[in-house]
Amino acid sequence: MRWRDRFLFCAEAIYKAQAEIG
């Protein structure tokens, strides 16, 4: 399920971005 891998990758990227901003 590559779509799941991409979802997890994007979710992790957003999580890291929010962690840096917040």
C-alpha distance matrix in Angstrom:
0.0 3.8 5.4 5.5 6.8 9.0 10.1 11.1 12.8 14.6 15.6 17.0 18.8 20.4 21.3 23.1 24.7 26.1 27.3 29.2 30.6 31.6
3.8 0.0 3.8 5.3 5.0 6.2 8.5 9.8 10.4 12.2 14.0 15.2 16.4 18.3 19.7 21.0 22.4 24.2 25.5 27.0 28.5 29.8
5.4 3.8 0.0 3.8 5.4 5.1 6.1 8.7 9.8 10.5 12.1 14.1 15.2 16.4 18.0 19.9 20.9 22.3 24.1 25.7 26.7 27.9
5.5 5.3 3.8 0.0 3.8 5.4 4.9 6.2 8.5 9.8 10.3 12.1 14.1 15.2 16.1 18.2 19.8 20.8 22.2 24.2 25.5 26.3
6.8 5.0 5.4 3.8 0.0 3.8 5.4 5.2 6.1 8.6 9.8 10.5 12.3 14.2 15.1 16.5 18.3 19.9 20.9 22.6 24.3 25.4
9.0 6.2 5.1 5.4 3.8 0.0 3.8 5.5 4.9 6.1 8.4 9.8 10.4 12.2 14.0 15.3 16.3 18.2 19.7 21.1 22.4 23.8
10.1 8.5 6.1 4.9 5.4 3.8 0.0 3.8 5.4 5.2 6.0 8.5 9.8 10.5 12.0 14.2 15.2 16.3 18.1 19.9 20.9 21.9
11.1 9.8 8.7 6.2 5.2 5.5 3.8 0.0 3.8 5.5 5.0 6.0 8.5 9.8 10.2 12.1 14.1 15.2 16.2 18.3 19.8 20.5
12.8 10.4 9.8 8.5 6.1 4.9 5.4 3.8 0.0 3.8 5.5 5.2 6.2 8.7 9.8 10.7 12.3 14.3 15.3 16.7 18.4 19.8
14.6 12.2 10.5 9.8 8.6 6.1 5.2 5.5 3.8 0.0 3.8 5.4 5.0 6.2 8.5 9.9 10.4 12.2 14.1 15.3 16.4 17.9
15.6 14.0 12.1 10.3 9.8 8.4 6.0 5.0 5.5 3.8 0.0 3.8 5.4 5.2 6.1 8.6 9.8 10.5 12.2 14.3 15.2 16.0
17.0 15.2 14.1 12.1 10.5 9.8 8.5 6.0 5.2 5.4 3.8 0.0 3.8 5.4 4.9 6.1 8.5 9.8 10.4 12.3 14.2 15.0
18.8 16.4 15.2 14.1 12.3 10.4 9.8 8.5 6.2 5.0 5.4 3.8 0.0 3.8 5.4 5.2 6.1 8.7 9.8 10.7 12.3 14.0
20.4 18.3 16.4 15.2 14.2 12.2 10.5 9.8 8.7 6.2 5.2 5.4 3.8 0.0 3.8 5.4 5.0 6.1 8.5 9.8 10.4 11.8
21.3 19.7 18.0 16.1 15.1 14.0 12.0 10.2 9.8 8.5 6.1 4.9 5.4 3.8 0.0 3.8 5.4 5.2 6.1 8.7 9.9 10.3
23.1 21.0 19.9 18.2 16.5 15.3 14.2 12.1 10.7 9.9 8.6 6.1 5.2 5.4 3.8 0.0 3.8 5.5 5.0 6.2 8.6 9.8
24.7 22.4 20.9 19.8 18.3 16.3 15.2 14.1 12.3 10.4 9.8 8.5 6.1 5.0 5.4 3.8 0.0 3.8 5.4 5.2 6.2 8.4
26.1 24.2 22.3 20.8 19.9 18.2 16.3 15.2 14.3 12.2 10.5 9.8 8.7 6.1 5.2 5.5 3.8 0.0 3.8 5.4 5.0 5.7
27.3 25.5 24.1 22.2 20.9 19.7 18.1 16.2 15.3 14.1 12.2 10.4 9.8 8.5 6.1 5.0 5.4 3.8 0.0 3.8 5.6 5.2
29.2 27.0 25.7 24.2 22.6 21.1 19.9 18.3 16.7 15.3 14.3 12.3 10.7 9.8 8.7 6.2 5.2 5.4 3.8 0.0 3.8 5.7
30.6 28.5 26.7 25.5 24.3 22.4 20.9 19.8 18.4 16.4 15.2 14.2 12.3 10.4 9.9 8.6 6.2 5.0 5.6 3.8 0.0 3.8
31.6 29.8 27.9 26.3 25.4 23.8 21.9 20.5 19.8 17.9 16.0 15.0 14.0 11.8 10.3 9.8 8.4 5.7 5.2 5.7 3.8 0.0
